[in-house]
């Protein structure tokens, strides 16, 4: 009798486990200017159906044979177009999740296999029907007057974001957070430069696929694409900055190969539909125009690397090469800057401080400025103003000393370089107005 009771109990447990073989463990939501992403964390792959309903607008997700580990909660700070989340049991063993929305959307959904710290995931991307596309937003961000000389456009891409935190420092600092803060500082400093304009590829805490990042730079008609990162290594003593450009062949060092493998896995962690069925990257890599872009990238990288040496330790004293997906634009010169090792306590502490990020941004701007003054094409403000003299600021220089050297006035130098006050920094390139 006891054996029969044990067998019945075993069958009941097995039936219960079969009825709810899977679990929904959590809901995470990220919003960007273009879309809202809802991610359901799962313990295994599931079958599901998704459809929309109107009046009011909502998305319904039915998931077969799963139970809730705990109630789903909505983070209002990142909720985007989602106003409320509801859920309930359907047909005794399925789960229905309802996303109440602020308006009509175009949903896209897909399953992701485990990657990084995440397990199985069901991803639902919601695109507002009346929203601007990413391409439109980027183009609007860099529109300028049609008359006169145009600005040189710098696209700044803060690495990682959203689902993908990037590297994590010893005290818990996320790479995605510090590189976004540094990118915003860099944007401000570039916009303060005469003849230059910056556009941020990622403006908040959300993930963008790697190939879409450089496509947005192309939409902005950028003259230079800068991808900003903070490296990590198992040896916490390793520190310093590095600068990389694309390599069509092998990476220039084992560290470059390791870093490229790590960064190229971001799409798996960040959550990107990978079954796109195209081979665009293979074709654009063969495009002849990329040869020119890669040469230009190397020149820009060398100028930036030389300036970074002035603000801290360098991990590599020469430009490195690696096969980064994010640098594969066929026609926009692209440079990846590792601003330090977030795995090193000193580098991590520095990257957390605004003053250090300001110095690093200034070094990058100085390098970009040097490069643009040598390469800006006709029709740009920089090309039109470089016919006069240029002066690279040295330690001890003042506006008065420079004005006296070139037999001009301080006010004319201020006007030509959009300078307010008397502060100038070593390494800055000043335009000395023609005819001085």
Secondary structure, 3 states (H helix, E strand, C coil): CHHHHHHHHHHHHHHHHHHCCEEEEEEEEEECCCCEEEEEEECCCCCEEEEEECCCCEEEEEECCEEECCCCCCCHHHCCCEEEEEEEEECCCEEEEEEEECCCEEEEEEEECCECCECEEEEEEEEECCCCCHHHHHHHHCCCCCCCCECEEEEEEECCECCECCCECCCCCEHHHHHHHHHHHHHHHHHCCCCEEEEECCCCCCCCCHHHHHHHHHHCCCCEEEEEEEECCCCCCCCCEEEEEECCCCCCCHHHHHHHHHHHCHHHHHCCCCCCCCCHHHHHHCCCHHHHHHHHHHHHHHHHHHHHCCCCCECCCCCEEECCHHHCCCCCCEEEEEEEECCCHHHHHHHCCHHHHHHHHHHHHHHHHHHHHHHCCCCEHHHHHCCCEEEECCCCCCHHHHHHHCCCCHHHHHHHHCCCCCCCCCCCEEEECCCC
